[in-house]
Amino acid sequence: MPGTARHDREMAIQAKRNLSKTTDPVERLRLQCLARGSAGIKGLGRVFRIMDDDNSRTLDFKEFVKGLNDYAVMIDKEEAQAIFQIFDKDGSGTIDFDEFLVTLR
C-alpha cells in the first residue's frame, strides 16, 4: 500500500476516534469530513458549490443544512445553527463559501 493511502486511512481512523471526544460543533463537522479521508473537506466544498443555486458563493441557513444532509453529515439542527453562526461573521444570514472552507480547515 502506498504511503499516501496508508496515511489517508490512518487519518480517517483517528478522526473517527476523536469525533466521539469533541464537543465543539465546528470540530465535529471537520472530523466528520476527515473521517471520509483526505478528500472529505474537498468533497464537502463540491457539495456546497452545487447547493449554491444562484452562484452567489454564499449559502443561507436552509442551503447550508440541505448541503450537510446531502453530504450525509450527521448533525442536529441546533448544532447546525451554532456552526452557521460561527461562519456567519457579519450576521448577514449567509455564509461566504471561501470563509467556510478556511474556517473548517
VOPAGU-2260 file (C-alpha; in pm, 1 decimal, decimal comma):
REM VOPAGU-2260
SITE   aa  ch    i         X         Y         Z
SITE  MET   A    0       0,0       0,0       0,0
SITE  PRO   A    1     148,7     341,3     -93,6
SITE  GLY   A    2     238,5     576,0     190,6
SITE  THR   A    3     -31,5     825,9      95,4
SITE  ALA   A    4    -308,3     565,4     105,2
SITE  ARG   A    5    -186,7     440,8     443,0
SITE  HIS   A    6    -169,2     797,0     576,2
SITE  ASP   A    7    -519,4     866,1     444,5
SITE  ARG   A    8    -657,2     555,3     617,3
SITE  GLU   A    9    -484,0     639,3     946,1
SITE  MET   A   10    -612,9     997,1     933,0
SITE  ALA   A   11    -969,0     872,8     879,6
SITE  ILE   A   12    -941,6     627,1    1172,0
SITE  GLN   A   13    -802,5     896,8    1401,9
SITE  ALA   A   14   -1077,7    1139,5    1300,9
SITE  LYS   A   15   -1343,5     878,8    1383,2
SITE  ARG   A   16   -1186,8     823,7    1726,3
SITE  ASN   A   17   -1167,6    1195,2    1802,4
SITE  LEU   A   18   -1524,4    1251,8    1686,8
SITE  SER   A   19   -1666,3    1085,2    1996,3
SITE  LYS   A   20   -1449,3    1301,0    2224,8
SITE  THR   A   21   -1512,8    1652,2    2094,3
SITE  THR   A   22   -1799,0    1882,3    2185,6
SITE  ASP   A   23   -1701,6    2176,0    1960,3
SITE  PRO   A   24   -1953,9    2182,5    1671,8
SITE  VAL   A   25   -1704,0    2308,9    1410,9
SITE  GLU   A   26   -1451,9    2045,8    1514,2
SITE  ARG   A   27   -1724,0    1776,7    1491,8
SITE  LEU   A   28   -1802,2    1887,0    1136,2
SITE  ARG   A   29   -1432,2    1893,2    1044,1
SITE  LEU   A   30   -1375,7    1545,9    1190,4
SITE  GLN   A   31   -1677,0    1403,0    1006,8
SITE  CYS   A   32   -1524,6    1531,6     683,6
SITE  LEU   A   33   -1178,1    1395,9     767,1
SITE  ALA   A   34   -1329,1    1057,5     855,6
SITE  ARG   A   35   -1401,5    1028,4     483,0
SITE  GLY   A   36   -1030,7    1061,6     408,5
SITE  SER   A   37    -817,7    1347,8     283,4
SITE  ALA   A   38   -1073,8    1439,2      17,6
SITE  GLY   A   39   -1355,2    1482,3     273,8
SITE  ILE   A   40   -1334,5    1860,0     310,5
SITE  LYS   A   41   -1281,3    1899,2     -63,7
SITE  GLY   A   42   -1590,5    1685,6    -124,0
SITE  LEU   A   43   -1794,7    1897,3     114,7
SITE  GLY   A   44   -1682,7    2206,0     -77,2
SITE  ARG   A   45   -1804,5    2048,4    -400,5
SITE  VAL   A   46   -2145,7    1980,9    -241,4
SITE  PHE   A   47   -2172,2    2341,6    -128,3
SITE  ARG   A   48   -2089,1    2471,4    -476,6
SITE  ILE   A   49   -2369,2    2252,5    -609,7
SITE  MET   A   50   -2610,8    2380,1    -341,6
SITE  ASP   A   51   -2536,6    2743,2    -432,2
SITE  ASP   A   52   -2818,4    2773,2    -686,2
SITE  ASP   A   53   -2763,4    3138,0    -775,9
SITE  ASN   A   54   -2380,1    3113,2    -791,9
SITE  SER   A   55   -2352,1    3388,3    -530,7
SITE  ARG   A   56   -2079,7    3194,1    -344,5
SITE  THR   A   57   -2290,0    3233,4     -30,4
SITE  LEU   A   58   -2535,0    3000,0     140,7
SITE  ASP   A   59   -2828,5    3079,6     363,1
SITE  PHE   A   60   -2913,3    2850,9     654,8
SITE  LYS   A   61   -3158,6    2642,1     453,3
SITE  GLU   A   62   -2898,9    2575,9     180,8
SITE  PHE   A   63   -2637,0    2505,9     449,3
SITE  VAL   A   64   -2848,0    2239,5     623,4
SITE  LYS   A   65   -2951,4    2083,4     292,5
SITE  GLY   A   66   -2586,0    2063,5     187,0
SITE  LEU   A   67   -2489,0    1891,9     512,5
SITE  ASN   A   68   -2775,8    1645,0     478,7
SITE  ASP   A   69   -2691,5    1570,2     114,4
SITE  TYR   A   70   -2331,5    1502,7     218,2
SITE  ALA   A   71   -2462,7    1273,3     497,5
SITE  VAL   A   72   -2305,1    1476,1     777,8
SITE  MET   A   73   -2472,6    1361,1    1098,1
SITE  ILE   A   74   -2562,0    1682,0    1278,9
SITE  ASP   A   75   -2871,8    1807,2    1454,5
SITE  LYS   A   76   -3045,1    2135,9    1375,3
SITE  GLU   A   77   -2920,5    2316,1    1689,8
SITE  GLU   A   78   -2561,3    2216,4    1616,7
SITE  ALA   A   79   -2601,9    2323,2    1252,9
SITE  GLN   A   80   -2734,6    2661,4    1372,8
SITE  ALA   A   81   -2434,6    2704,1    1606,2
SITE  ILE   A   82   -2191,7    2622,9    1324,3
SITE  PHE   A   83   -2373,5    2852,6    1083,5
SITE  GLN   A   84   -2346,3    3142,1    1330,6
SITE  ILE   A   85   -1972,3    3080,7    1370,5
SITE  PHE   A   86   -1925,4    3103,1     993,8
SITE  ASP   A   87   -2162,7    3399,6     953,5
SITE  LYS   A   88   -1916,1    3651,3    1098,8
SITE  ASP   A   89   -2104,5    3961,5     985,8
SITE  GLY   A   90   -2450,4    3836,6    1089,7
SITE  SER   A   91   -2585,5    3878,6     736,4
SITE  GLY   A   92   -2775,2    3548,9     739,1
SITE  THR   A   93   -2544,7    3397,7     477,3
SITE  ILE   A   94   -2201,4    3242,8     487,5
SITE  ASP   A   95   -1929,0    3311,0     236,7
SITE  PHE   A   96   -1812,7    2993,3      65,4
SITE  ASP   A   97   -1438,6    3066,2      89,8
SITE  GLU   A   98   -1466,9    3170,0     453,6
SITE  PHE   A   99   -1649,8    2846,5     525,9
SITE  LEU   A  100   -1366,5    2635,1     388,3
SITE  VAL   A  101   -1095,0    2841,3     560,0
SITE  THR   A  102   -1271,4    2815,0     896,5
SITE  LEU   A  103   -1333,9    2443,5     851,1
SITE  ARG   A  104    -971,3    2367,5     767,1
